[in-house]
Amino acid sequence: MSALDFEYAIKKDVRNNPIVRELDDARQRQLWRSMAIGFFLVAVLLFSAWQHFELLRHGYIVERMQQERAAEEEVNRHLRLEIETLRAPRRIERIATEQLHLVAPARGQAIVIERVTPAAPPEKSLVASAR
């Protein structure tokens, strides 16, 4: 046997005691500070992105509403034009003579009726009573 064989033949006593690690308070504070800063940066980034996308969304809504308003104004213009053509005196006279078979009155037959506005009633009146 050589000296090397002898060294391995000796049984070494290895103790398996659990190693208890102490917490490094400075490192823990640094970890929490880093996490807080990271959370704050992520929150700022998310808030900024949210504002940006809301601004875009509202821009699209405003543009769509402007298009709808322009379309409604066009419809309104067409309807006003139609009302004016329906109110035209020549059209009304043509319908009266052709469809309803009415005849235009002679100069002496026309009677103009004026609208009379009723007089306002008097203020409250006092009534005298005999005793």
C-alpha positions as CSV (number, residue, x, y, z in Angstrom):
1,M,0.0,0.0,0.0
2,S,1.1,3.4,-0.8
3,A,0.6,6.6,1.1
4,L,-2.1,7.7,-1.2
5,D,-4.2,4.6,-0.6
6,F,-3.9,5.1,3.1
7,E,-5.2,8.6,2.9
8,Y,-8.4,7.5,1.2
9,A,-8.9,4.7,3.7
10,I,-9.4,7.0,6.5
11,K,-12.9,7.9,7.1
12,K,-13.4,11.7,7.3
13,D,-16.1,12.9,9.6
14,V,-18.3,15.4,7.7
15,R,-20.9,17.1,9.7
16,N,-24.1,17.9,7.8
17,N,-25.3,20.7,10.0
18,P,-27.7,23.0,8.2
19,I,-26.1,26.3,7.3
20,V,-28.1,29.3,8.6
21,R,-27.7,32.3,6.5
22,E,-28.2,35.7,8.1
23,L,-30.2,38.3,6.2
24,D,-28.2,41.2,5.0
25,D,-30.5,44.2,5.9
26,A,-28.7,46.6,3.6
27,R,-29.1,44.2,0.7
28,Q,-32.8,43.7,1.5
29,R,-33.4,47.4,1.6
30,Q,-31.6,47.8,-1.7
31,L,-33.7,45.0,-3.2
32,W,-37.0,46.6,-2.0
33,R,-35.9,50.0,-3.2
34,S,-35.0,48.5,-6.7
35,M,-38.4,46.8,-6.8
36,A,-40.2,50.0,-5.8
37,I,-38.4,52.0,-8.5
38,G,-39.1,49.4,-11.1
39,F,-42.8,49.3,-10.1
40,F,-43.0,53.1,-10.3
41,L,-41.3,53.2,-13.7
42,V,-43.7,50.4,-15.0
43,A,-46.7,52.3,-13.6
44,V,-45.5,55.6,-15.2
45,L,-45.0,53.8,-18.5
46,L,-48.4,52.1,-18.4
47,F,-50.1,55.4,-17.5
48,S,-48.4,57.2,-20.3
49,A,-49.4,54.5,-22.8
50,W,-53.0,54.5,-21.5
51,Q,-53.2,58.3,-22.0
52,H,-51.8,58.0,-25.5
53,F,-54.2,55.4,-26.5
54,E,-57.2,57.2,-25.0
55,L,-56.1,60.3,-26.9
56,L,-56.0,58.4,-30.1
57,R,-59.4,56.7,-29.4
58,H,-61.0,60.1,-28.6
59,G,-59.5,61.5,-31.8
60,Y,-61.1,58.8,-33.8
61,I,-64.5,59.3,-32.1
62,V,-64.3,63.1,-32.8
63,E,-63.5,62.5,-36.4
64,R,-66.4,60.0,-36.8
65,M,-68.8,62.4,-35.1
66,Q,-67.7,65.2,-37.4
67,Q,-68.4,63.0,-40.4
68,E,-71.8,62.2,-38.9
69,R,-72.5,65.9,-38.3
70,A,-71.6,66.7,-41.9
71,A,-73.9,64.0,-43.2
72,E,-76.7,65.2,-40.9
73,E,-76.2,68.8,-42.1
74,E,-76.4,67.6,-45.7
75,V,-79.7,65.8,-44.9
76,N,-81.0,68.9,-43.1
77,R,-80.1,71.1,-46.1
78,H,-82.0,68.7,-48.4
79,L,-85.0,68.7,-46.1
80,R,-85.1,72.5,-45.9
81,L,-84.9,72.7,-49.7
82,E,-87.8,70.2,-50.0
83,I,-89.8,72.3,-47.5
84,E,-89.3,75.4,-49.4
85,T,-90.2,73.8,-52.7
86,L,-93.4,72.4,-51.1
87,R,-94.3,75.8,-49.7
88,A,-93.9,77.5,-53.1
89,P,-97.1,79.5,-53.9
90,R,-97.0,78.5,-57.6
91,R,-97.0,74.8,-56.6
92,I,-99.8,75.3,-54.2
93,E,-101.9,77.2,-56.8
94,R,-101.2,74.4,-59.4
95,I,-102.3,71.7,-57.1
96,A,-105.4,73.7,-56.1
97,T,-106.5,74.3,-59.7
98,E,-105.5,70.9,-61.3
99,Q,-106.1,68.3,-58.6
100,L,-108.7,70.0,-56.4
101,H,-110.5,71.8,-59.3
102,L,-110.6,75.1,-57.4
103,V,-111.1,78.4,-59.3
104,A,-109.3,81.6,-58.6
105,P,-111.8,84.3,-57.3
106,A,-112.5,87.5,-59.2
107,R,-111.4,90.8,-57.8
108,G,-114.7,91.6,-56.3
109,Q,-115.3,88.2,-54.8
110,A,-112.2,88.1,-52.7
111,I,-112.7,88.9,-49.0
112,V,-109.7,89.5,-46.8
113,I,-110.3,88.4,-43.2
114,E,-108.0,90.0,-40.7
115,R,-107.1,88.2,-37.6
116,V,-108.1,90.2,-34.6
117,T,-106.1,89.7,-31.4
118,P,-108.3,89.6,-28.3
119,A,-107.8,92.4,-25.8
120,A,-106.1,91.5,-22.6
121,P,-108.6,91.1,-19.7
122,P,-108.5,93.9,-17.2
123,E,-106.5,93.6,-14.0
124,K,-108.2,92.3,-11.0
125,S,-111.3,94.3,-10.2
126,L,-112.5,95.3,-6.8
127,V,-116.1,94.5,-6.0
128,A,-117.9,96.6,-3.4
129,S,-120.3,94.8,-1.2
130,A,-123.1,96.4,0.8
131,R,-123.3,95.7,4.5
